[in-house]
Amino acid sequence: MLFSIRNLPLSAISLLSFTNHTVGANTDKIPSIIPKTPAAVFQDSSSIDGQFVFAASVYQPNISSNATADLYLHMSAPSAYQWMGVGLGSSMSNALMWIAYPSENGTGMTLSVRLSHAHREPDSFDFFGCEQIWGDELPNANRVTKGDNGTMTLNAVCRGAPTWNDTDAVAPTLQNTTNNTFIYALGPHDGYGSHGGRKMRSDYEGASLNMHSYHGSFTMQIEQAVTNDSSAAGVPQPNGASGNTWMTENTSSPSGTKKDHNPLPAIHGFIMCLTFVIIFPSGALALHVLQRVLLHAVVQAIGFALVCIATVAGIVISTKYNWSRKLLSAHQIIGVLIFIALAAQMGLGILHHRIFEKQHQQQRQWPTIPVKIHKYLGPTTIVAGLINVPIGLVYAGNPLLCLPYLAVLAIIALIFIGIRWRRARRTRPQDAGTATVTGSKGPQHPRFGSYEQLHAPQAAYGKNGGYNVNEVPLGPYGSRRGEWA
């Protein structure tokens, strides 16, 4: 075994006291020696925009004993991708990974050694002393070249690695007698960045990674790439006939390759925008404009169900990344509070309806405490949701989407305001001497009926306004209040 990951005895840890070399914009050059012995080379150019290469060579002074070894690595991929990585293991669970991405200046490379515990972003693992190697013999060493055929290239070495037969390892380790299984992946393609739609650039070894857009696996006969000759140790070089190309050697062909697409971020964002921009305001109009209580309840219930789906999608997304896993960002905290407020709003609406029905049976009607809270909590929650949408877009690394969102929001807001204004004009009093009438029958008086019924002409007067004796009701005239005896 070549690598032991965790729970090493103290004696072993003391032998592995090396530091993780910062690699972003480092200008120090470590001399390299071109290897003259076979290396293990894997390449995939079938399903990506270019060629992905991973090559390894091992220098072990005493192969037959438990001596330490140096692992030399070469990795290259099209620069159209955000990052490239190789993991030791058959799956992401408990795999040791070497991941590389452009440094902050956009021309250098950053090497990040990580350990993955599940199908989520791997954690930074700074135990191994891996460092980049430069040299005149290494073309474009640790550089990013641009253009249609641009590539990002990494040349590195992990020095003083543990022995082959270390039994304390809890993660997959390199074997010098069998095929070793590796996984590999490429980050999102150009234009799908984690920082405002731009390609990822960072000198930080623990920088956040977006989910890969392509992945696969392969096996490598690492025993064919081991040498005890110090003059032959070094970073593997192109092994193609032309001297600058790579060909598969001592490795299998790609297997299990797949192009990835994660729809959850789009589902989460689309549903939240749809719900707070259209559905919830439509439910409010159903009550205040159409005066349809049942329609109002149905529309808002549909909106709340969609919010539940989008919230679950958002939580699942958050657990995939180190920067969002703890749910402590402003967008996530506001989102949780909005969800609680919506749940309370639904409960208050149901409670108010039950109280209203009871009061109606007892011929009493007055505003209840739940309806007072419901009246103000609803609009406040909708406004908070509308504000939280652009906060979420920025948090997800897509601030450029804020502009179209605000444009659509402004158009929808004007439409809804226009509907409310038109409704207000239709219900406005026709003259100063006429009371406000709502609908065709006017507001209902709890005892005497509608406004028109209270102020309708008495039946004793004819159509011409004159007095008709035949229409005078028989019976004595009552009290001063005009009641019939």
C-alpha positions as CSV (number, residue, x, y, z in Angstrom):
1,M,0.0,0.0,0.0
2,L,1.2,3.5,-0.8
3,F,-1.1,5.8,1.1
4,S,-2.5,5.7,4.6
5,I,-5.2,8.3,5.2
6,R,-6.2,8.5,8.8
7,N,-5.7,7.0,12.3
8,L,-2.0,6.4,11.7
9,P,0.0,5.6,14.8
10,L,2.1,8.5,16.2
11,S,5.3,6.9,15.0
12,A,4.0,6.9,11.4
13,I,2.7,10.4,11.7
14,S,6.1,11.6,12.8
15,L,7.6,10.2,9.7
16,L,5.1,12.1,7.5
17,S,5.7,15.6,8.8
18,F,5.6,17.5,5.6
19,T,3.7,20.6,4.7
20,N,1.2,21.2,1.9
21,H,2.8,23.5,-0.6
22,T,0.7,26.6,-1.7
23,V,0.4,26.3,-5.4
24,G,-1.6,29.2,-6.8
25,A,0.8,31.9,-8.0
26,N,4.0,30.2,-6.7
27,T,7.0,31.1,-8.8
28,D,9.5,28.8,-7.1
29,K,10.7,26.1,-9.4
30,I,11.6,22.6,-8.1
31,P,14.0,20.7,-10.4
32,S,12.4,17.7,-12.1
33,I,13.9,14.7,-13.8
34,I,12.3,13.2,-16.9
35,P,11.5,9.6,-16.2
36,K,13.0,6.9,-18.5
37,T,10.9,4.1,-17.1
38,P,7.3,3.2,-18.1
39,A,4.5,5.1,-16.4
40,A,0.8,4.4,-16.0
41,V,-1.2,6.7,-18.3
42,F,-4.9,7.1,-18.6
43,Q,-6.6,9.3,-21.2
44,D,-10.2,10.0,-22.2
45,S,-11.0,12.0,-25.3
46,S,-14.3,10.4,-26.4
47,S,-16.9,12.4,-24.6
48,I,-15.3,15.7,-23.7
49,D,-14.1,18.8,-25.5
50,G,-10.5,17.8,-25.7
51,Q,-8.5,15.2,-23.8
52,F,-8.3,14.3,-20.1
53,V,-5.0,12.7,-19.0
54,F,-3.9,11.3,-15.7
55,A,-0.4,9.8,-15.5
56,A,1.4,8.4,-12.5
57,S,5.0,7.2,-11.7
58,V,6.2,6.0,-8.3
59,Y,9.8,6.2,-7.0
60,Q,10.5,3.7,-4.2
61,P,14.2,3.2,-3.2
62,N,13.6,-0.3,-1.8
63,I,10.6,-1.9,-3.4
64,S,10.9,-5.1,-1.4
65,S,10.8,-3.4,2.0
66,N,8.4,-1.0,3.7
67,A,10.3,2.1,2.6
68,T,8.5,5.3,1.8
69,A,7.8,6.4,-1.8
70,D,7.3,9.4,-3.9
71,L,4.2,9.6,-6.2
72,Y,4.7,11.8,-9.3
73,L,1.5,12.9,-11.0
74,H,0.5,14.6,-14.3
75,M,-3.0,15.7,-15.0
76,S,-4.4,17.8,-17.8
77,A,-7.8,18.7,-19.2
78,P,-9.5,21.3,-21.5
79,S,-9.5,24.7,-19.8
80,A,-13.1,25.1,-20.7
81,Y,-13.9,23.2,-17.5
82,Q,-13.7,24.7,-14.1
83,W,-11.7,22.0,-12.4
84,M,-10.3,18.5,-12.9
85,G,-9.8,15.7,-10.4
86,V,-8.9,12.1,-9.8
87,G,-9.9,10.0,-6.8
88,L,-8.4,6.8,-5.5
89,G,-11.3,4.4,-5.0
90,S,-14.3,2.9,-6.7
91,S,-16.8,5.6,-5.6
92,M,-16.8,9.0,-4.0
93,S,-17.4,7.5,-0.6
94,N,-14.2,7.6,1.4
95,A,-12.0,8.4,-1.6
96,L,-8.7,10.2,-1.7
97,M,-8.7,12.9,-4.4
98,W,-6.3,15.1,-6.2
99,I,-8.2,18.1,-7.6
100,A,-6.7,21.0,-9.6
101,Y,-8.2,24.3,-10.8
102,P,-7.0,27.7,-12.1
103,S,-5.3,30.0,-9.5
104,E,-6.5,33.5,-8.8
105,N,-4.5,35.1,-11.6
106,G,-6.1,32.8,-14.1
107,T,-2.8,31.4,-15.5
108,G,-1.4,29.3,-12.7
109,M,-2.9,26.1,-11.1
110,T,-3.9,25.2,-7.6
111,L,-3.6,21.7,-6.3
112,S,-6.0,20.6,-3.6
113,V,-5.8,17.2,-1.9
114,R,-9.2,16.2,-0.5
115,L,-11.0,13.4,1.2
116,S,-14.6,12.5,0.3
117,H,-17.0,10.9,2.7
118,A,-20.2,10.7,0.6
119,H,-21.6,11.9,-2.7
120,R,-21.0,15.6,-1.9
121,E,-18.2,18.1,-2.1
122,P,-15.0,16.5,-0.7
123,D,-13.3,18.1,2.3
124,S,-9.8,19.6,2.1
125,F,-7.2,17.2,3.4
126,D,-3.8,18.8,4.1
127,F,-2.0,15.9,5.6
128,F,0.0,14.8,2.5
129,G,3.0,16.8,1.4
130,C,2.0,17.3,-2.2
131,E,3.7,20.1,-4.2
132,Q,3.8,21.2,-7.8
133,I,6.9,20.7,-10.0
134,W,8.2,23.1,-12.6
135,G,11.0,22.7,-15.1
136,D,12.2,23.6,-18.5
137,E,11.6,20.0,-19.6
138,L,7.9,20.3,-18.6
139,P,5.9,22.2,-21.2
140,N,3.2,24.5,-19.8
141,A,3.9,23.1,-16.3
142,N,1.1,24.1,-13.9
143,R,-0.3,26.6,-16.3
144,V,-3.7,27.4,-18.0
145,T,-3.6,28.1,-21.7
146,K,-6.6,29.7,-23.4
147,G,-8.2,29.4,-26.8
148,D,-10.2,26.7,-28.6
149,N,-7.6,24.0,-27.6
150,G,-6.7,25.5,-24.3
151,T,-5.7,23.2,-21.5
152,M,-5.0,23.3,-17.8
153,T,-2.0,21.2,-16.7
154,L,-0.8,20.0,-13.3
155,N,2.6,18.4,-12.5
156,A,3.1,17.5,-8.9
157,V,4.7,15.1,-6.5
158,C,3.6,13.7,-3.1
159,R,6.9,13.1,-1.3
160,G,7.6,10.6,1.5
161,A,4.4,8.7,1.2
162,P,3.7,5.8,3.6
163,T,4.8,2.3,2.8
164,W,3.0,-0.1,0.5
165,N,1.9,-2.4,3.3
166,D,0.5,0.1,5.8
167,T,-2.4,-1.7,7.5
168,D,-3.7,1.4,9.3
169,A,-5.4,2.9,6.3
170,V,-9.2,3.5,6.4
171,A,-9.5,4.7,2.8
172,P,-8.5,2.9,-0.4
173,T,-4.7,2.7,-0.9
174,L,-2.5,2.1,-3.9
175,Q,-1.5,-1.5,-4.3
176,N,1.7,-2.6,-6.1
177,T,0.4,-6.1,-7.0
178,T,-3.2,-5.5,-8.3
179,N,-5.2,-3.2,-10.5
180,N,-6.1,0.0,-8.7
181,T,-9.5,1.5,-9.2
182,F,-9.7,5.3,-9.8
183,I,-12.6,7.7,-10.4
184,Y,-12.2,11.0,-12.3
185,A,-14.4,14.0,-12.9
186,L,-14.4,17.4,-14.7
187,G,-16.1,20.5,-13.2
188,P,-18.9,22.4,-14.9
189,H,-18.2,23.6,-18.4
190,D,-17.5,27.2,-19.4
191,G,-20.2,29.8,-18.4
192,Y,-21.5,27.8,-15.4
193,G,-19.3,29.2,-12.7
194,S,-19.5,29.5,-8.9
195,H,-18.6,33.2,-8.9
196,G,-21.0,35.2,-10.9
197,G,-21.0,32.9,-13.9
198,R,-17.3,33.1,-14.4
199,K,-14.9,30.2,-14.3
200,M,-13.5,29.2,-11.0
201,R,-10.3,30.9,-9.9
202,S,-8.8,30.6,-6.5
203,D,-5.5,30.1,-4.7
204,Y,-7.3,28.6,-1.7
205,E,-6.9,24.8,-1.4
206,G,-10.3,24.5,0.2
207,A,-12.2,26.5,-2.4
208,S,-15.7,25.6,-3.1
209,L,-16.4,23.3,-6.1
210,N,-19.5,23.1,-8.2
211,M,-20.8,19.7,-9.0
212,H,-19.0,17.9,-11.8
213,S,-20.5,17.9,-15.3
214,Y,-18.7,14.7,-16.4
215,H,-17.3,11.7,-14.6
216,G,-16.1,8.1,-15.0
217,S,-13.7,5.5,-13.7
218,F,-10.7,3.4,-14.8
219,T,-8.2,0.9,-13.4
220,M,-4.4,1.4,-13.3
221,Q,-1.6,-1.2,-13.0
222,I,0.5,1.0,-10.7
223,E,3.1,-1.8,-10.2
224,Q,4.2,-1.1,-13.8
225,A,5.0,2.5,-13.0
226,V,7.3,1.8,-10.0
227,T,11.0,2.4,-10.1
228,N,13.9,2.3,-7.6
229,D,16.2,4.3,-9.9
230,S,16.5,7.8,-8.7
231,S,17.8,9.0,-12.1
232,A,14.5,7.8,-13.7
233,A,12.2,9.3,-11.1
234,G,10.0,12.2,-12.1
235,V,6.8,13.5,-13.6
236,P,5.5,11.3,-16.5
237,Q,5.9,12.8,-20.0
238,P,3.9,12.4,-23.2
239,N,4.3,8.9,-24.5
240,G,2.7,9.3,-27.9
241,A,4.7,8.8,-31.2
242,S,4.9,12.5,-31.9
243,G,6.4,13.3,-28.5
244,N,3.7,15.7,-27.4
245,T,0.6,13.5,-27.2
246,W,-0.6,10.9,-24.7
247,M,-1.6,7.3,-25.2
248,T,-3.2,4.8,-22.8
249,E,-0.5,2.7,-21.1
250,N,-0.9,0.2,-18.2
251,T,-4.5,1.4,-17.6
252,S,-8.0,0.4,-18.8
253,S,-10.3,2.3,-21.1
254,P,-12.8,4.7,-19.5
255,S,-15.8,3.1,-18.0
256,G,-19.1,4.3,-16.4
257,T,-18.7,7.7,-18.1
258,K,-21.6,10.0,-17.7
259,K,-22.5,13.6,-18.4
260,D,-24.1,15.1,-15.3
261,H,-26.8,17.7,-14.8
262,N,-28.2,18.7,-11.4
263,P,-31.7,20.0,-11.9
264,L,-32.4,20.8,-8.2
265,P,-31.0,24.4,-8.3
266,A,-33.1,25.3,-11.2
267,I,-36.2,23.6,-9.7
268,H,-35.7,25.4,-6.4
269,G,-35.2,28.9,-8.0
270,F,-38.0,28.5,-10.5
271,I,-40.6,27.3,-8.1
272,M,-39.8,30.0,-5.5
273,C,-40.0,32.8,-8.2
274,L,-43.2,31.4,-9.5
275,T,-44.8,31.1,-6.1
276,F,-43.9,34.5,-4.7
277,V,-44.2,36.5,-7.9
278,I,-47.4,35.0,-9.3
279,I,-49.2,32.4,-7.2
280,F,-49.4,34.1,-3.7
281,P,-50.3,37.6,-5.2
282,S,-53.0,35.9,-7.3
283,G,-54.5,34.3,-4.2
284,A,-54.6,37.7,-2.6
285,L,-56.5,39.1,-5.6
286,A,-58.9,36.2,-5.5
287,L,-60.0,37.4,-2.0
288,H,-59.8,41.2,-2.3
289,V,-60.9,41.6,-5.9
290,L,-63.1,38.6,-6.7
291,Q,-64.2,38.2,-3.1
292,R,-63.9,34.4,-3.5
293,V,-62.8,33.0,-0.2
294,L,-62.7,29.4,-1.3
295,L,-60.6,30.3,-4.4
296,H,-58.2,32.3,-2.2
297,A,-57.7,29.3,0.1
298,V,-57.1,26.8,-2.8
299,V,-54.6,29.1,-4.6
300,Q,-52.6,29.8,-1.4
301,A,-52.6,26.1,-0.5
302,I,-51.2,25.3,-3.9
303,G,-48.5,27.9,-3.4
304,F,-47.6,26.6,0.0
305,A,-47.3,23.0,-1.3
306,L,-44.9,24.3,-4.0
307,V,-42.9,26.1,-1.4
308,C,-42.5,22.9,0.5
309,I,-41.2,21.1,-2.6
310,A,-38.7,24.0,-3.3
311,T,-37.6,24.1,0.3
312,V,-36.8,20.3,0.3
313,A,-34.8,20.8,-3.0
314,G,-32.9,23.7,-1.4
315,I,-32.0,21.7,1.7
316,V,-30.8,18.8,-0.5
317,I,-28.7,21.2,-2.6
318,S,-27.2,22.8,0.6
319,T,-26.0,19.4,1.9
320,K,-23.9,18.8,-1.2
321,Y,-21.5,21.7,-0.6
322,N,-19.2,22.6,2.2
323,W,-20.0,26.4,2.0
324,S,-23.8,25.8,2.4
325,R,-24.0,22.7,4.6
326,K,-24.5,24.4,7.9
327,L,-27.5,26.5,6.7
328,L,-26.1,29.7,8.2
329,S,-26.2,32.1,5.2
330,A,-28.6,35.0,5.1
331,H,-30.6,33.5,2.3
332,Q,-31.0,30.2,4.1
333,I,-32.0,31.8,7.5
334,I,-34.5,34.1,5.8
335,G,-35.9,31.2,3.8
336,V,-36.4,29.1,7.0
337,L,-38.2,32.1,8.7
338,I,-40.4,32.6,5.6
339,F,-41.3,28.9,5.6
340,I,-42.3,29.1,9.2
341,A,-44.4,32.2,8.6
342,L,-46.2,30.5,5.7
343,A,-47.0,27.5,7.8
344,A,-48.4,29.9,10.5
345,Q,-50.3,31.8,7.9
346,M,-52.0,28.6,6.7
347,G,-52.9,27.7,10.2
348,L,-54.3,31.1,11.0
349,G,-56.5,31.1,7.9
350,I,-58.0,27.7,8.9
351,L,-58.5,28.9,12.5
352,H,-60.2,32.1,11.4
353,H,-62.6,30.2,9.1
354,R,-63.7,27.9,12.0
355,I,-64.3,30.9,14.3
356,F,-66.1,32.8,11.6
357,E,-68.5,29.8,11.0
358,K,-69.2,29.6,14.7
359,Q,-69.9,33.3,14.9
360,H,-72.2,33.1,11.9
361,Q,-74.3,30.4,13.5
362,Q,-74.6,32.6,16.6
363,Q,-75.5,35.7,14.4
364,R,-72.4,37.5,15.5
365,Q,-69.6,38.9,13.3
366,W,-66.5,40.8,14.4
367,P,-62.8,40.6,13.4
368,T,-61.0,37.8,15.2
369,I,-57.5,37.9,16.4
370,P,-56.3,35.3,13.9
371,V,-57.7,37.3,11.0
372,K,-55.9,40.4,12.2
373,I,-52.6,38.6,12.3
374,H,-53.4,36.8,9.0
375,K,-54.2,40.2,7.3
376,Y,-50.7,41.6,7.9
377,L,-48.5,38.5,8.1
378,G,-49.4,37.4,4.5
379,P,-48.2,40.6,2.7
380,T,-45.1,40.8,4.9
381,T,-44.2,37.2,4.1
382,I,-44.7,37.7,0.4
383,V,-42.5,40.8,0.4
384,A,-39.8,38.9,2.4
385,G,-39.9,36.1,-0.2
386,L,-39.6,38.5,-3.1
387,I,-36.5,40.1,-1.4
388,N,-35.0,36.7,-0.7
389,V,-35.0,35.6,-4.3
390,P,-32.2,37.9,-5.5
391,I,-30.3,37.2,-2.3
392,G,-30.4,33.5,-3.2
393,L,-29.3,34.2,-6.8
394,V,-26.2,36.0,-5.5
395,Y,-25.6,33.3,-3.0
396,A,-25.7,30.6,-5.7
397,G,-23.2,32.5,-7.8
398,N,-25.7,33.8,-10.4
399,P,-26.0,37.6,-9.7
400,L,-26.5,38.2,-13.4
401,L,-30.0,36.7,-13.1
402,C,-31.1,39.4,-10.7
403,L,-31.7,41.9,-13.5
404,P,-34.2,39.8,-15.5
405,Y,-35.8,38.8,-12.2
406,L,-36.3,42.4,-11.2
407,A,-37.6,43.2,-14.7
408,V,-40.2,40.5,-14.6
409,L,-41.1,41.4,-11.0
410,A,-41.7,45.0,-12.1
411,I,-44.0,44.0,-15.0
412,I,-46.0,41.6,-12.8
413,A,-46.3,44.3,-10.0
414,L,-47.7,46.8,-12.5
415,I,-50.3,44.3,-13.7
416,F,-51.4,43.5,-10.2
417,I,-51.5,47.2,-9.1
418,G,-53.5,48.0,-12.2
419,I,-56.1,45.3,-11.3
420,R,-56.4,46.7,-7.8
421,W,-56.7,50.3,-9.0
422,R,-59.4,49.4,-11.6
423,R,-61.3,47.5,-8.9
424,A,-61.0,50.5,-6.6
425,R,-62.4,52.8,-9.2
426,R,-65.4,50.6,-9.9
427,T,-66.3,50.6,-6.2
428,R,-65.8,54.3,-5.7
429,P,-68.9,56.4,-4.7
430,Q,-70.6,58.1,-7.7
431,D,-71.4,61.3,-5.8
432,A,-70.8,62.8,-2.4
433,G,-74.3,62.1,-1.3
434,T,-74.2,58.3,-2.0
435,A,-72.6,55.9,0.5
436,T,-70.0,53.4,-0.7
437,V,-71.6,50.4,-2.4
438,T,-69.7,47.1,-2.7
439,G,-70.9,44.9,-5.6
440,S,-74.4,45.1,-7.0
441,K,-76.3,44.7,-3.8
442,G,-74.1,46.8,-1.5
443,P,-72.8,46.0,1.9
444,Q,-75.2,43.9,4.0
445,H,-76.6,45.4,7.2
446,P,-76.7,42.7,9.9
447,R,-80.4,43.4,10.6
448,F,-82.0,45.3,7.8
449,G,-80.2,44.0,4.7
450,S,-78.4,45.8,1.9
451,Y,-78.0,49.5,1.3
452,E,-80.5,49.6,-1.6
453,Q,-83.1,47.8,0.5
454,L,-82.8,50.3,3.3
455,H,-83.1,53.3,1.0
456,A,-85.6,52.0,-1.6
457,P,-88.8,54.1,-2.3
458,Q,-91.8,53.1,-0.2
459,A,-94.4,51.1,-2.0
460,A,-97.0,53.8,-1.2
461,Y,-95.5,56.0,-4.0
462,G,-96.1,55.4,-7.6
463,K,-93.7,55.5,-10.4
464,N,-94.5,59.2,-11.1
465,G,-93.7,60.1,-7.5
466,G,-97.4,61.0,-6.8
467,Y,-99.5,59.8,-4.0
468,N,-101.8,56.9,-4.8
469,V,-104.5,56.2,-2.2
470,N,-104.9,52.7,-3.5
471,E,-101.3,51.9,-2.5
472,V,-101.7,53.1,1.1
473,P,-101.3,50.2,3.4
474,L,-104.3,49.6,5.7
475,G,-103.8,49.8,9.4
476,P,-102.9,52.4,12.1
477,Y,-99.8,54.5,11.8
478,G,-97.3,53.5,14.4
479,S,-94.7,55.3,16.4
480,R,-92.4,58.1,15.5
481,R,-89.8,55.7,14.3
482,G,-92.0,54.9,11.3
483,E,-92.7,51.3,12.2
484,W,-95.9,49.8,11.1
485,A,-98.2,48.8,13.9
